[in-house]
Amino acid sequence: MPASNMKLVTGLGALTSLGADRILTTRVALRDNGTGIVLVGGGDPLLSSSNLDVLASRTVAALTAAAGGVAPTTARLFINDSLFSDGTR
């Protein structure tokens, strides 16, 4: 079957099993006492460069708050992709 047809089947399956109100998100969690951040992948299909800018701004604000109002100059970045178990890690 052509891939475009399979997208329709996949979309219908997702709507049926997850519901139309389900929101897939990518979130950021603090780590290492606020000196590190973890991107937790959630399958967000709308994550774009402009959305990443918003996510980065919010992350800096959270890191600043965690450091008592002092903006960080560096942070370690970790990726949590455990939602996706395709074995490519």
C-alpha positions as CSV (number, residue, x, y, z in Angstrom):
1,M,0.0,0.0,0.0
2,P,1.2,3.5,-0.7
3,A,2.5,5.3,2.4
4,S,-0.2,8.1,2.1
5,N,-2.9,5.4,2.5
6,M,-1.1,4.0,5.6
7,K,-1.1,7.4,7.2
8,L,-4.8,7.5,7.0
9,V,-5.1,4.1,8.6
10,T,-2.5,5.1,11.3
11,G,-4.4,8.4,12.0
12,L,-7.7,6.6,12.4
13,G,-6.1,4.0,14.7
14,A,-4.6,6.8,16.8
15,L,-7.8,8.7,17.0
16,T,-9.7,5.5,17.9
17,S,-7.3,4.3,20.6
18,L,-6.1,7.7,22.1
19,G,-9.1,9.9,21.5
20,A,-9.4,13.2,19.7
21,D,-8.5,15.2,22.8
22,R,-5.2,13.5,23.4
23,I,-2.2,15.9,23.3
24,L,1.3,14.6,22.7
25,T,4.0,16.7,24.2
26,T,7.7,17.0,24.7
27,R,8.6,18.2,28.2
28,V,11.7,19.3,29.9
29,A,12.7,18.1,33.4
30,L,15.4,19.5,35.6
31,R,18.2,17.2,36.6
32,D,21.4,17.5,38.8
33,N,20.1,20.2,41.0
34,G,19.1,22.4,38.1
35,T,22.4,22.2,36.2
36,G,21.0,19.7,33.8
37,I,17.9,19.3,31.7
38,V,16.2,16.3,30.3
39,L,14.1,16.4,27.1
40,V,11.5,13.8,27.5
41,G,10.1,12.8,24.1
42,G,6.4,12.2,23.9
43,G,5.8,11.8,20.3
44,D,4.9,15.4,19.6
45,P,4.3,15.6,15.9
46,L,4.1,19.4,15.9
47,L,7.5,20.1,17.5
48,S,9.1,22.7,15.2
49,S,11.9,25.1,15.4
50,S,9.6,27.9,16.6
51,N,8.1,25.6,19.3
52,L,11.7,24.7,20.3
53,D,12.4,28.4,20.8
54,V,9.4,28.6,23.2
55,L,10.5,25.4,25.0
56,A,14.1,26.8,25.3
57,S,12.8,30.1,26.8
58,R,10.6,28.3,29.3
59,T,13.5,26.0,30.2
60,V,15.9,29.0,30.9
61,A,13.2,30.6,33.1
62,A,12.9,27.3,35.1
63,L,16.6,26.9,35.4
64,T,16.9,30.6,36.6
65,A,14.2,30.0,39.1
66,A,15.9,26.8,40.3
67,A,19.1,28.8,40.8
68,G,17.5,31.4,42.9
69,G,17.1,34.0,40.2
70,V,20.5,33.6,38.6
71,A,20.4,32.8,34.9
72,P,22.6,29.8,34.0
73,T,25.5,30.1,31.7
74,T,25.6,26.4,30.9
75,A,23.5,23.3,31.3
76,R,24.0,19.7,30.5
77,L,21.4,18.3,28.1
78,F,20.0,14.7,28.4
79,I,17.6,13.0,26.1
80,N,15.0,10.5,27.3
81,D,13.5,8.6,24.4
82,S,12.4,5.6,26.3
83,L,8.9,6.0,24.9
84,F,10.3,4.8,21.6
85,S,11.4,1.2,21.8
86,D,12.5,0.6,18.2
87,G,16.0,-0.5,19.3
88,T,17.9,2.3,17.5
89,R,19.6,3.6,20.6
